[in-house]
Amino acid sequence: MTHPGRLSVEATLEAIRTQVNAAIPGCDLAVRGGGGHYEITVTSDRFDGLNRVKRQRLVYSSIKDLMAGHDAPVHAVDRLITRTLAEAK
């Protein structure tokens, strides 16, 4: 998905949700923020056996096009939490 310039906050939130869900099917996902700055929490057993860096790379790679270019709708992910179902309990 390529972004056609700056998206609205609602469209950006939905794009993040759609792209993370496509990369990590069945995950529990919370996304909030605006003004180019977002917080993402992803809970999935897909993270079992992965260290923090590999977990974060998986999420960042799913939204890389939303962070690319001068007019990217996502300027920064201020907080990224990645955890397994067991870690979430």
Long-range contacts (C-beta under 8 A, 24 or more apart in sequence): 1-65, 1-66, 2-65, 3-65, 3-66, 3-69, 3-71, 3-72, 3-73, 5-71, 6-71, 6-73, 7-73, 9-33, 9-34, 9-35, 11-73, 12-38, 12-66, 12-73, 12-74, 13-38, 15-63, 15-66, 15-73, 16-40, 16-63, 16-66, 16-74, 19-62, 19-63, 19-65, 19-66, 20-59, 20-62, 20-63, 22-62, 23-58, 23-59, 23-61, 23-62, 24-58, 24-59, 24-62, 28-88, 33-78, 35-75, 36-72, 36-73, 36-74, 36-75, 36-76, 37-75, 37-76, 37-77, 37-78, 38-74, 38-76, 38-77, 38-78, 39-77, 39-78, 39-79, 39-80, 40-77, 40-79, 40-80, 40-81, 41-79, 41-80, 41-81, 41-82, 41-83, 42-80, 42-81, 42-82, 42-83, 43-83, 43-84, 43-85, 43-87, 43-88, 44-82, 44-84, 44-85, 45-84, 45-85, 47-82, 47-83, 47-84, 48-84, 52-82, 55-82, 56-80, 56-82, 58-82
